[in-house]
Amino acid sequence: GAEQREKQYRAHRGFGDRRGGVISARTYFYADEAKCDQHMETFLRCIDASSGSSEDGFSAIKLTALGRPQFLLQFSEVLVKWRRFFHQMAAEQGQAGRAALEMKLEAEKLQEALANLGIATKAESQHWFTGENLGVSGTVDLLDWNSLIDSRTKLSKLLLVPNMQTGQLEPLLSRFTEEEDLQMKRMLQRMDVLAKRATEKGVRLMVDAEQSYFQPAISRLTLEMQRRFNRDRAIIFNTYQCYLKEAYDNVTVDVELSRREGWHFGTKLVRGAYMEQERERAAQIGYEDPINPTYEKTNEMYHRCLDYILEEIKHSRKANVMVASHNEDTVKFTLRRMMELGIHPSEKKVYFGQLLGMCDQITFPLGQAGFPVYKYVPYGPVNEVLPYLSRRAQENRGFMQRANQERDLLWREVKRRLLTGSLFSPNH
């Protein structure tokens, strides 16, 4: 049934598995899961190293290293179809164009629509809603809708949703075999092992964002871990890519879920790492480009998402954010908003992160001013790490300009120390 899948969620080796001349992040389509167990062992050693080198350390993991990417593609497609169906129902109730959290479907109209489409009888859908305590207020929002698929996936009866292109009803979960269920369980088990080790060692676990066609599944699995491990403090951090058009909706929906369920929201905000690959893949395969049209739009999105989380920190003190950015304007924006909202650095709710060897003129002053600031350290064989670093240099278009700025600052400091006779005394 692979050819029946939506274009965006089919495996395309040309984009998923670039080993030679790598210009974009690689994803391996594993033959077996022994490799995933090896990667888990590597991540465990990374957690141990992070614990031994700093207090309140972070360690980053990639979910495509812990399970078969084909499964993540399939799971992502299911989640996207389900969410899209909600938006279609909202449009039919005259709510098109609203922010995701503002869409509230009238439960009665929704039940009628499901019955008219032949998806479920009114009695069946009433049973769903009652079982989940949904629609009690007379409306169903996106979080209610998502919790509905949680319970549906456990039932053998397949849920039908309309295919936007053909108008025909298709089974949403028809491609989830017993083996795929096992793959999901094994991936969650590996995440569980890592989260428990991180908790023991006092290390926070950042789940890296990946390509948009994997990301819905990655975010969903990460949410499951946050629900379990973020009860008392933020241990698991999800990553949001602000170059995606849907970034703000994703952030606001997940923050609202953490509010309702009472756990600590943890996130790393990035601009995004796979822009060229995403655009090339969308153009070649024929689906809508998921990336914001301009760098300015991405900046706006980053600041909008960041501001929303900072407001949540002020409101509840149960949110945490890693501002992973080499952009000086973004750092200044964060500092200004923290001051306006009364968020003190000593609360350790807002962290800053830059790559090791990049933007020290941002990192060191932040650290000296008492802000929690981290250096992100890539590790591994040189031939694997160098392509990663070259990609980061490509993404940070102003990198060379900042490198010149850094060199000028260093030269100015050397001259100052020579003139004051304190060349080897950095404390003066």
ZALUM-326013 format. One record per residue (C-alpha): residue number from 1; residue in three letters; x, y, z. Coordinates in Angstrom, 1 decimal, padded with zeros to 4 digits. Example, Ala and Ser with C-alpha at 12.3 -4.5 7.8 and 13.67 -1.06 7.14 Angstrom:
+-----+-----+--------+--------+--------+
:   i :  aa :     px :     py :     pz :
+-----+-----+--------+--------+--------+
:   1 : ALA :  012.3 : -004.5 :  007.8 :
:   2 : SER :  013.7 : -001.1 :  007.1 :
+-----+-----+--------+--------+--------+
//
This chain:
+-----+-----+--------+--------+--------+
:   i :  aa :     px :     py :     pz :
+-----+-----+--------+--------+--------+
:   1 : GLY :  000.0 :  000.0 :  000.0 :
:   2 : ALA :  003.0 :  002.3 :  000.0 :
:   3 : GLU :  002.0 :  003.9 : -003.3 :
:   4 : GLN : -001.4 :  004.9 : -001.8 :
:   5 : ARG :  000.3 :  006.9 :  000.8 :
:   6 : GLU :  000.5 :  010.7 :  000.5 :
:   7 : LYS :  003.5 :  011.9 : -001.4 :
:   8 : GLN :  005.0 :  013.7 :  001.6 :
:   9 : TYR :  005.0 :  010.6 :  003.8 :
:  10 : ARG :  006.5 :  008.1 :  001.3 :
:  11 : ALA :  010.1 :  007.0 :  001.8 :
:  12 : HIS :  012.4 :  008.6 : -000.8 :
:  13 : ARG :  015.9 :  007.3 : -000.6 :
:  14 : GLY :  017.3 :  010.2 : -002.6 :
:  15 : PHE :  016.4 :  012.5 :  000.3 :
:  16 : GLY :  016.5 :  010.2 :  003.3 :
:  17 : ASP :  019.9 :  008.5 :  002.9 :
:  18 : ARG :  022.7 :  010.7 :  001.7 :
:  19 : ARG :  026.0 :  009.3 :  002.7 :
:  20 : GLY :  028.3 :  010.8 :  000.0 :
:  21 : GLY :  028.7 :  014.5 : -000.4 :
:  22 : VAL :  026.3 :  015.2 :  002.5 :
:  23 : ILE :  024.8 :  018.6 :  002.4 :
:  24 : SER :  021.7 :  017.9 :  004.5 :
:  25 : ALA :  021.1 :  015.8 :  007.6 :
:  26 : ARG :  021.2 :  012.1 :  007.1 :
:  27 : THR :  018.5 :  009.6 :  008.0 :
:  28 : TYR :  019.4 :  005.9 :  007.8 :
:  29 : PHE :  016.7 :  003.5 :  006.7 :
:  30 : TYR :  017.8 :  000.6 :  008.9 :
:  31 : ALA :  017.6 : -003.1 :  007.9 :
:  32 : ASP :  017.2 : -004.2 :  011.5 :
:  33 : GLU :  016.8 : -002.8 :  015.0 :
:  34 : ALA :  020.2 : -004.0 :  016.5 :
:  35 : LYS :  021.6 : -000.7 :  015.1 :
:  36 : CYS :  019.0 :  001.3 :  017.1 :
:  37 : ASP :  020.1 : -000.5 :  020.3 :
:  38 : GLN :  023.7 :  000.5 :  019.5 :
:  39 : HIS :  022.6 :  004.1 :  019.1 :
:  40 : MET :  020.8 :  003.9 :  022.4 :
:  41 : GLU :  024.1 :  002.8 :  024.1 :
:  42 : THR :  025.9 :  005.8 :  022.5 :
:  43 : PHE :  023.2 :  008.2 :  023.9 :
:  44 : LEU :  023.5 :  006.6 :  027.4 :
:  45 : ARG :  027.3 :  007.3 :  027.3 :
:  46 : CYS :  026.5 :  010.9 :  026.2 :
:  47 : ILE :  024.1 :  011.3 :  029.1 :
:  48 : ASP :  026.8 :  010.0 :  031.5 :
:  49 : ALA :  029.4 :  012.4 :  030.0 :
:  50 : SER :  027.0 :  015.4 :  030.3 :
:  51 : SER :  026.3 :  014.5 :  033.9 :
:  52 : GLY :  030.0 :  014.4 :  034.7 :
:  53 : SER :  030.9 :  017.6 :  033.0 :
:  54 : SER :  028.3 :  020.1 :  034.2 :
:  55 : GLU :  025.5 :  020.7 :  036.7 :
:  56 : ASP :  022.0 :  020.7 :  035.1 :
:  57 : GLY :  023.5 :  019.4 :  031.8 :
:  58 : PHE :  021.6 :  018.7 :  028.6 :
:  59 : SER :  022.0 :  015.8 :  026.2 :
:  60 : ALA :  020.5 :  015.7 :  022.7 :
:  61 : ILE :  019.0 :  012.6 :  021.0 :
:  62 : LYS :  017.5 :  011.9 :  017.6 :
:  63 : LEU :  014.5 :  009.6 :  017.3 :
:  64 : THR :  015.4 :  008.4 :  013.8 :
:  65 : ALA :  018.4 :  006.8 :  015.5 :
:  66 : LEU :  016.1 :  004.9 :  017.9 :
:  67 : GLY :  013.6 :  003.3 :  015.5 :
:  68 : ARG :  012.8 :  002.7 :  011.9 :
:  69 : PRO :  012.2 :  006.0 :  010.0 :
:  70 : GLN :  009.7 :  004.2 :  007.8 :
:  71 : PHE :  007.5 :  003.8 :  010.9 :
:  72 : LEU :  007.9 :  007.5 :  011.8 :
:  73 : LEU :  006.7 :  008.4 :  008.2 :
:  74 : GLN :  003.6 :  006.2 :  008.6 :
:  75 : PHE :  002.8 :  007.5 :  012.1 :
:  76 : SER :  003.3 :  011.1 :  010.9 :
:  77 : GLU :  000.9 :  010.6 :  008.0 :
:  78 : VAL : -001.8 :  009.3 :  010.4 :
:  79 : LEU : -001.4 :  012.2 :  012.8 :
:  80 : VAL : -001.5 :  014.8 :  010.0 :
:  81 : LYS : -004.6 :  013.2 :  008.3 :
:  82 : TRP : -006.4 :  013.2 :  011.7 :
:  83 : ARG : -005.5 :  016.9 :  012.4 :
:  84 : ARG : -006.4 :  017.9 :  008.8 :
:  85 : PHE : -009.8 :  016.2 :  009.2 :
:  86 : PHE : -010.4 :  018.4 :  012.3 :
:  87 : HIS : -009.6 :  021.5 :  010.3 :
:  88 : GLN : -011.9 :  020.4 :  007.6 :
:  89 : MET : -014.8 :  020.0 :  010.1 :
:  90 : ALA : -013.9 :  023.4 :  011.6 :
:  91 : ALA : -014.0 :  025.0 :  008.1 :
:  92 : GLU : -017.5 :  023.5 :  007.6 :
:  93 : GLN : -018.6 :  025.1 :  010.8 :
:  94 : GLY : -017.3 :  028.5 :  009.6 :
:  95 : GLN : -014.1 :  028.6 :  011.6 :
:  96 : ALA : -011.5 :  028.5 :  008.7 :
:  97 : GLY : -008.5 :  030.7 :  009.3 :
:  98 : ARG : -008.6 :  030.7 :  013.1 :
:  99 : ALA : -005.6 :  029.7 :  015.2 :
: 100 : ALA : -005.6 :  026.0 :  016.0 :
: 101 : LEU : -006.6 :  026.5 :  019.7 :
: 102 : GLU : -009.4 :  028.9 :  018.9 :
: 103 : MET : -011.2 :  026.3 :  016.7 :
: 104 : LYS : -014.0 :  024.7 :  018.8 :
: 105 : LEU : -016.4 :  022.3 :  017.0 :
: 106 : GLU : -020.0 :  022.1 :  018.2 :
: 107 : ALA : -020.3 :  018.5 :  019.4 :
: 108 : GLU : -023.8 :  018.0 :  018.0 :
: 109 : LYS : -022.9 :  019.3 :  014.6 :
: 110 : LEU : -019.7 :  017.2 :  014.6 :
: 111 : GLN : -021.7 :  014.1 :  015.4 :
: 112 : GLU : -024.1 :  014.9 :  012.6 :
: 113 : ALA : -021.3 :  015.4 :  010.1 :
: 114 : LEU : -019.6 :  012.1 :  011.2 :
: 115 : ALA : -023.0 :  010.3 :  010.6 :
: 116 : ASN : -023.5 :  012.0 :  007.2 :
: 117 : LEU : -020.1 :  011.0 :  006.1 :
: 118 : GLY : -020.7 :  007.4 :  007.1 :
: 119 : ILE : -017.8 :  007.5 :  009.6 :
: 120 : ALA : -019.8 :  006.7 :  012.7 :
: 121 : THR : -023.4 :  006.5 :  013.7 :
: 122 : LYS : -024.6 :  009.2 :  016.1 :
: 123 : ALA : -024.8 :  006.5 :  018.9 :
: 124 : GLU : -021.2 :  005.5 :  018.2 :
: 125 : SER : -019.8 :  009.0 :  018.3 :
: 126 : GLN : -021.8 :  009.8 :  021.4 :
: 127 : HIS : -020.2 :  006.7 :  023.0 :
: 128 : TRP : -016.7 :  008.0 :  022.0 :
: 129 : PHE : -017.3 :  011.4 :  023.4 :
: 130 : THR : -018.8 :  010.1 :  026.6 :
: 131 : GLY : -016.0 :  007.6 :  027.1 :
: 132 : GLU : -013.4 :  010.4 :  026.8 :
: 133 : ASN : -015.5 :  013.0 :  028.7 :
: 134 : LEU : -015.4 :  015.1 :  025.6 :
: 135 : GLY : -018.0 :  017.5 :  024.4 :
: 136 : VAL : -019.4 :  018.0 :  028.0 :
: 137 : SER : -019.1 :  021.7 :  027.4 :
: 138 : GLY : -020.9 :  021.3 :  024.0 :
: 139 : THR : -017.7 :  021.8 :  022.0 :
: 140 : VAL : -014.7 :  019.8 :  021.0 :
: 141 : ASP : -011.3 :  021.5 :  020.5 :
: 142 : LEU : -008.1 :  020.2 :  018.9 :
: 143 : LEU : -006.8 :  018.7 :  022.1 :
: 144 : ASP : -010.0 :  016.9 :  022.7 :
: 145 : TRP : -009.8 :  015.6 :  019.1 :
: 146 : ASN : -006.2 :  014.4 :  019.6 :
: 147 : SER : -007.2 :  012.5 :  022.7 :
: 148 : LEU : -009.9 :  010.8 :  020.7 :
: 149 : ILE : -007.4 :  009.2 :  018.4 :
: 150 : ASP : -005.4 :  008.0 :  021.4 :
: 151 : SER : -008.3 :  005.8 :  022.4 :
: 152 : ARG : -009.4 :  004.9 :  018.8 :
: 153 : THR : -005.9 :  003.4 :  018.0 :
: 154 : LYS : -006.4 :  000.8 :  020.7 :
: 155 : LEU : -009.6 : -000.5 :  019.0 :
: 156 : SER : -009.6 : -003.0 :  016.2 :
: 157 : LYS : -012.4 : -001.1 :  014.4 :
: 158 : LEU : -010.6 :  001.2 :  011.9 :
: 159 : LEU : -011.6 :  004.8 :  011.8 :
: 160 : LEU : -012.5 :  006.2 :  008.4 :
: 161 : VAL : -011.5 :  009.7 :  007.3 :
: 162 : PRO : -012.2 :  011.5 :  004.0 :
: 163 : ASN : -009.4 :  011.7 :  001.4 :
: 164 : MET : -009.2 :  015.4 :  000.4 :
: 165 : GLN : -008.2 :  014.6 : -003.2 :
: 166 : THR : -010.7 :  011.8 : -004.0 :
: 167 : GLY : -013.5 :  012.6 : -001.5 :
: 168 : GLN : -013.6 :  008.9 : -000.7 :
: 169 : LEU : -013.5 :  007.5 :  002.8 :
: 170 : GLU : -010.2 :  005.7 :  003.7 :
: 171 : PRO : -009.2 :  003.8 :  006.8 :
: 172 : LEU : -006.9 :  006.0 :  008.9 :
: 173 : LEU : -005.0 :  003.1 :  010.5 :
: 174 : SER : -005.1 :  000.5 :  007.8 :
: 175 : ARG : -001.3 :  000.4 :  007.5 :
: 176 : PHE : -000.6 : -000.2 :  011.2 :
: 177 : THR :  000.4 : -003.9 :  011.3 :
: 178 : GLU :  001.3 : -005.9 :  014.4 :
: 179 : GLU :  005.0 : -005.4 :  013.5 :
: 180 : GLU :  004.5 : -001.6 :  013.3 :
: 181 : ASP :  002.9 : -001.6 :  016.7 :
: 182 : LEU :  006.0 : -003.5 :  018.0 :
: 183 : GLN :  008.3 : -001.0 :  016.4 :
: 184 : MET :  006.5 :  001.8 :  018.2 :
: 185 : LYS :  006.7 :  000.0 :  021.5 :
: 186 : ARG :  010.5 : -000.7 :  021.0 :
: 187 : MET :  011.1 :  003.0 :  020.2 :
: 188 : LEU :  009.2 :  004.1 :  023.3 :
: 189 : GLN :  011.1 :  001.5 :  025.4 :
: 190 : ARG :  014.5 :  002.9 :  024.2 :
: 191 : MET :  013.2 :  006.5 :  025.0 :
: 192 : ASP :  012.1 :  005.2 :  028.4 :
: 193 : VAL :  015.6 :  003.8 :  029.1 :
: 194 : LEU :  017.2 :  007.1 :  028.1 :
: 195 : ALA :  014.7 :  009.2 :  030.1 :
: 196 : LYS :  015.3 :  007.1 :  033.3 :
: 197 : ARG :  019.1 :  007.4 :  033.0 :
: 198 : ALA :  018.8 :  011.2 :  032.4 :
: 199 : THR :  016.6 :  011.5 :  035.5 :
: 200 : GLU :  019.0 :  009.5 :  037.6 :
: 201 : LYS :  022.0 :  011.6 :  036.4 :
: 202 : GLY :  020.3 :  015.0 :  036.7 :
: 203 : VAL :  020.5 :  015.6 :  033.0 :
: 204 : ARG :  017.8 :  017.1 :  030.7 :
: 205 : LEU :  017.0 :  015.2 :  027.5 :
: 206 : MET :  016.5 :  017.3 :  024.3 :
: 207 : VAL :  014.8 :  015.5 :  021.5 :
: 208 : ASP :  016.1 :  017.0 :  018.3 :
: 209 : ALA :  013.7 :  018.2 :  015.6 :
: 210 : GLU :  014.1 :  016.5 :  012.2 :
: 211 : GLN :  012.5 :  016.7 :  008.8 :
: 212 : SER :  008.9 :  017.8 :  008.6 :
: 213 : TYR :  007.7 :  014.4 :  007.3 :
: 214 : PHE :  009.0 :  012.7 :  010.5 :
: 215 : GLN :  008.2 :  015.5 :  012.9 :
: 216 : PRO :  004.5 :  014.9 :  013.8 :
: 217 : ALA :  005.4 :  011.4 :  015.0 :
: 218 : ILE :  008.6 :  012.6 :  016.8 :
: 219 : SER :  006.6 :  015.4 :  018.6 :
: 220 : ARG :  003.9 :  013.0 :  019.5 :
: 221 : LEU :  006.3 :  010.4 :  021.0 :
: 222 : THR :  008.1 :  013.1 :  022.8 :
: 223 : LEU :  004.8 :  014.4 :  024.3 :
: 224 : GLU :  004.2 :  010.9 :  025.7 :
: 225 : MET :  007.6 :  011.0 :  027.5 :
: 226 : GLN :  006.9 :  014.6 :  028.8 :
: 227 : ARG :  003.6 :  013.4 :  030.3 :
: 228 : ARG :  005.5 :  010.7 :  032.2 :
: 229 : PHE :  008.8 :  012.4 :  033.2 :
: 230 : ASN :  008.0 :  016.1 :  033.5 :
: 231 : ARG :  005.6 :  015.9 :  036.5 :
: 232 : ASP :  007.9 :  017.6 :  039.0 :
: 233 : ARG :  010.3 :  019.4 :  036.6 :
: 234 : ALA :  011.2 :  019.6 :  032.9 :
: 235 : ILE :  013.4 :  016.6 :  032.1 :
: 236 : ILE :  012.3 :  016.0 :  028.5 :
: 237 : PHE :  012.5 :  018.9 :  026.0 :
: 238 : ASN :  010.8 :  018.9 :  022.6 :
: 239 : THR :  012.3 :  021.0 :  019.8 :
: 240 : TYR :  010.2 :  023.4 :  017.6 :
: 241 : GLN :  011.5 :  024.6 :  014.2 :
: 242 : CYS :  010.4 :  028.1 :  013.7 :
: 243 : TYR :  010.9 :  028.1 :  009.9 :
: 244 : LEU :  007.8 :  025.9 :  009.7 :
: 245 : LYS :  004.6 :  027.6 :  008.8 :
: 246 : GLU :  002.8 :  025.6 :  011.6 :
: 247 : ALA :  005.3 :  026.3 :  014.4 :
: 248 : TYR :  003.1 :  028.7 :  016.4 :
: 249 : ASP :  000.1 :  026.3 :  016.3 :
: 250 : ASN :  002.3 :  023.4 :  017.4 :
: 251 : VAL :  003.8 :  025.4 :  020.3 :
: 252 : THR :  000.5 :  026.8 :  021.6 :
: 253 : VAL : -001.3 :  023.4 :  021.4 :
: 254 : ASP :  001.4 :  021.6 :  023.3 :
: 255 : VAL :  001.7 :  024.4 :  026.0 :
: 256 : GLU : -002.1 :  024.1 :  026.5 :
: 257 : LEU : -001.9 :  020.3 :  026.8 :
: 258 : SER :  000.8 :  020.8 :  029.6 :
: 259 : ARG : -001.5 :  023.2 :  031.4 :
: 260 : ARG : -004.5 :  020.9 :  031.3 :
: 261 : GLU : -002.5 :  017.9 :  032.4 :
: 262 : GLY : -000.3 :  019.7 :  034.9 :
: 263 : TRP :  003.2 :  018.8 :  033.8 :
: 264 : HIS :  006.2 :  021.0 :  033.1 :
: 265 : PHE :  006.6 :  022.2 :  029.5 :
: 266 : GLY :  010.2 :  022.0 :  028.2 :
: 267 : THR :  011.3 :  023.2 :  024.8 :
: 268 : LYS :  014.2 :  024.1 :  022.6 :
: 269 : LEU :  013.4 :  026.7 :  020.0 :
: 270 : VAL :  015.5 :  026.7 :  016.8 :
: 271 : ARG :  015.1 :  028.3 :  013.4 :
: 272 : GLY :  015.6 :  025.1 :  011.5 :
: 273 : ALA :  018.2 :  022.9 :  009.9 :
: 274 : TYR :  016.8 :  021.4 :  006.7 :
: 275 : MET :  015.5 :  024.2 :  004.7 :
: 276 : GLU :  017.1 :  023.5 :  001.3 :
: 277 : GLN :  016.4 :  019.8 :  001.6 :
: 278 : GLU :  012.7 :  020.4 :  002.6 :
: 279 : ARG :  012.1 :  022.8 : -000.3 :
: 280 : GLU :  013.9 :  020.6 : -002.9 :
: 281 : ARG :  011.9 :  017.5 : -001.7 :
: 282 : ALA :  008.6 :  019.4 : -001.8 :
: 283 : ALA :  009.3 :  020.7 : -005.3 :
: 284 : GLN :  010.5 :  017.4 : -006.7 :
: 285 : ILE :  007.8 :  015.2 : -005.2 :
: 286 : GLY :  004.9 :  017.7 : -005.5 :
: 287 : TYR :  003.5 :  018.9 : -002.2 :
: 288 : GLU :  003.2 :  022.2 : -000.5 :
: 289 : ASP :  006.5 :  023.7 :  000.8 :
: 290 : PRO :  006.2 :  023.6 :  004.6 :
: 291 : ILE :  008.8 :  026.4 :  005.2 :
: 292 : ASN :  008.1 :  030.1 :  005.8 :
: 293 : PRO :  008.7 :  032.1 :  002.6 :
: 294 : THR :  011.3 :  034.5 :  003.9 :
: 295 : TYR :  014.0 :  034.7 :  006.6 :
: 296 : GLU :  012.1 :  037.7 :  008.1 :
: 297 : LYS :  008.9 :  035.6 :  008.4 :
: 298 : THR :  011.0 :  032.9 :  010.3 :
: 299 : ASN :  012.4 :  035.6 :  012.6 :
: 300 : GLU :  008.8 :  036.8 :  013.3 :
: 301 : MET :  007.7 :  033.2 :  014.0 :
: 302 : TYR :  010.6 :  032.6 :  016.3 :
: 303 : HIS :  009.9 :  035.7 :  018.4 :
: 304 : ARG :  006.2 :  035.0 :  018.4 :
: 305 : CYS :  006.7 :  031.4 :  019.7 :
: 306 : LEU :  009.3 :  032.6 :  022.2 :
: 307 : ASP :  007.1 :  035.4 :  023.5 :
: 308 : TYR :  004.2 :  032.9 :  024.0 :
: 309 : ILE :  006.5 :  030.6 :  026.1 :
: 310 : LEU :  007.9 :  033.5 :  028.2 :
: 311 : GLU :  004.4 :  034.6 :  028.9 :
: 312 : GLU :  003.6 :  031.1 :  030.1 :
: 313 : ILE :  006.7 :  031.1 :  032.4 :
: 314 : LYS :  005.4 :  034.4 :  033.9 :
: 315 : HIS :  001.9 :  032.9 :  034.3 :
: 316 : SER :  002.7 :  029.5 :  035.7 :
: 317 : ARG :  006.5 :  029.1 :  036.3 :
: 318 : LYS :  006.0 :  025.6 :  034.8 :
: 319 : ALA :  007.5 :  026.2 :  031.4 :
: 320 : ASN :  011.2 :  026.2 :  030.4 :
: 321 : VAL :  012.8 :  027.2 :  027.1 :
: 322 : MET :  016.3 :  026.8 :  025.5 :
: 323 : VAL :  016.9 :  029.7 :  023.2 :
: 324 : ALA :  019.1 :  027.9 :  020.7 :
: 325 : SER :  020.2 :  030.8 :  018.5 :
: 326 : HIS :  023.3 :  032.5 :  017.1 :
: 327 : ASN :  021.2 :  035.6 :  016.4 :
: 328 : GLU :  022.1 :  038.6 :  018.5 :
: 329 : ASP :  018.7 :  040.3 :  017.9 :
: 330 : THR :  016.9 :  037.2 :  019.2 :
: 331 : VAL :  019.1 :  037.1 :  022.3 :
: 332 : LYS :  018.5 :  040.9 :  023.0 :
: 333 : PHE :  014.8 :  040.3 :  022.4 :
: 334 : THR :  014.8 :  037.5 :  025.0 :
: 335 : LEU :  016.7 :  039.6 :  027.6 :
: 336 : ARG :  014.3 :  042.5 :  027.1 :
: 337 : ARG :  011.2 :  040.4 :  027.5 :
: 338 : MET :  012.6 :  038.6 :  030.5 :
: 339 : MET :  013.1 :  041.9 :  032.2 :
: 340 : GLU :  009.6 :  043.2 :  031.3 :
: 341 : LEU :  008.0 :  040.0 :  032.5 :
: 342 : GLY :  010.0 :  039.8 :  035.7 :
: 343 : ILE :  011.8 :  036.5 :  034.9 :
: 344 : HIS :  015.1 :  036.4 :  036.7 :
: 345 : PRO :  018.1 :  034.4 :  035.3 :
: 346 : SER :  018.5 :  032.7 :  038.7 :
: 347 : GLU :  015.1 :  031.0 :  038.2 :
: 348 : LYS :  016.7 :  028.9 :  035.5 :
: 349 : LYS :  013.6 :  028.9 :  033.3 :
: 350 : VAL :  015.3 :  030.4 :  030.3 :
: 351 : TYR :  018.5 :  028.9 :  028.9 :
: 352 : PHE :  020.7 :  030.0 :  026.0 :
: 353 : GLY :  022.6 :  027.7 :  023.7 :
: 354 : GLN :  025.2 :  028.1 :  020.9 :
: 355 : LEU :  027.4 :  025.7 :  019.1 :
: 356 : LEU :  030.9 :  025.1 :  020.5 :
: 357 : GLY :  033.3 :  027.3 :  018.5 :
: 358 : MET :  030.6 :  029.7 :  017.3 :
: 359 : CYS :  029.4 :  033.0 :  018.7 :
: 360 : ASP :  031.5 :  033.2 :  021.8 :
: 361 : GLN :  030.9 :  036.9 :  021.9 :
: 362 : ILE :  027.3 :  036.0 :  022.8 :
: 363 : THR :  028.0 :  033.0 :  025.0 :
: 364 : PHE :  030.6 :  034.5 :  027.4 :
: 365 : PRO :  028.8 :  037.8 :  028.3 :
: 366 : LEU :  025.6 :  035.9 :  029.0 :
: 367 : GLY :  027.4 :  033.5 :  031.3 :
: 368 : GLN :  029.2 :  036.3 :  033.1 :
: 369 : ALA :  025.9 :  038.1 :  033.6 :
: 370 : GLY :  024.5 :  035.0 :  035.4 :
: 371 : PHE :  022.3 :  033.5 :  032.6 :
: 372 : PRO :  022.3 :  029.7 :  032.2 :
: 373 : VAL :  024.2 :  029.3 :  028.9 :
: 374 : TYR :  025.3 :  026.1 :  027.2 :
: 375 : LYS :  027.6 :  025.1 :  024.4 :
: 376 : TYR :  026.3 :  022.4 :  022.1 :
: 377 : VAL :  029.1 :  019.9 :  021.4 :
: 378 : PRO :  028.9 :  017.7 :  018.3 :
: 379 : TYR :  030.9 :  014.5 :  018.7 :
: 380 : GLY :  031.9 :  011.5 :  016.6 :
: 381 : PRO :  034.3 :  010.5 :  013.8 :
: 382 : VAL :  035.8 :  013.5 :  012.1 :
: 383 : ASN :  034.3 :  012.5 :  008.7 :
: 384 : GLU :  030.8 :  012.5 :  010.2 :
: 385 : VAL :  031.1 :  015.6 :  012.3 :
: 386 : LEU :  032.6 :  017.9 :  009.6 :
: 387 : PRO :  029.5 :  017.7 :  007.3 :
: 388 : TYR :  027.3 :  018.6 :  010.3 :
: 389 : LEU :  029.5 :  021.6 :  011.1 :
: 390 : SER :  029.5 :  022.7 :  007.4 :
: 391 : ARG :  025.7 :  022.6 :  007.4 :
: 392 : ARG :  025.6 :  024.8 :  010.4 :
: 393 : ALA :  027.9 :  027.3 :  008.8 :
: 394 : GLN :  025.6 :  027.2 :  005.7 :
: 395 : GLU :  022.5 :  027.8 :  007.8 :
: 396 : ASN :  024.1 :  030.7 :  009.7 :
: 397 : ARG :  024.4 :  032.9 :  006.7 :
: 398 : GLY :  026.0 :  035.7 :  008.7 :
: 399 : PHE :  028.5 :  033.3 :  010.2 :
: 400 : MET :  031.7 :  034.7 :  008.5 :
: 401 : GLN :  030.6 :  038.3 :  009.3 :
: 402 : ARG :  030.3 :  037.3 :  013.0 :
: 403 : ALA :  033.6 :  035.4 :  012.8 :
: 404 : ASN :  035.2 :  038.7 :  011.7 :
: 405 : GLN :  033.4 :  040.6 :  014.5 :
: 406 : GLU :  034.7 :  038.0 :  017.0 :
: 407 : ARG :  038.3 :  038.3 :  015.6 :
: 408 : ASP :  038.1 :  042.1 :  016.0 :
: 409 : LEU :  036.9 :  041.8 :  019.6 :
: 410 : LEU :  039.7 :  039.4 :  020.4 :
: 411 : TRP :  042.3 :  041.7 :  018.8 :
: 412 : ARG :  040.9 :  044.7 :  020.7 :
: 413 : GLU :  041.2 :  042.7 :  024.0 :
: 414 : VAL :  044.8 :  041.6 :  023.2 :
: 415 : LYS :  045.8 :  045.2 :  022.6 :
: 416 : ARG :  044.1 :  046.4 :  025.8 :
: 417 : ARG :  046.0 :  043.8 :  027.8 :
: 418 : LEU :  049.3 :  044.7 :  026.2 :
: 419 : LEU :  048.8 :  048.4 :  027.0 :
: 420 : THR :  047.8 :  047.7 :  030.6 :
: 421 : GLY :  050.5 :  045.0 :  031.2 :
: 422 : SER :  048.0 :  042.3 :  031.9 :
: 423 : LEU :  048.4 :  040.0 :  028.9 :
: 424 : PHE :  048.1 :  036.8 :  031.0 :
: 425 : SER :  045.7 :  038.0 :  033.6 :
: 426 : PRO :  042.1 :  037.7 :  032.3 :
: 427 : ASN :  040.6 :  039.0 :  035.5 :
: 428 : HIS :  041.9 :  042.5 :  035.1 :
+-----+-----+--------+--------+--------+
//
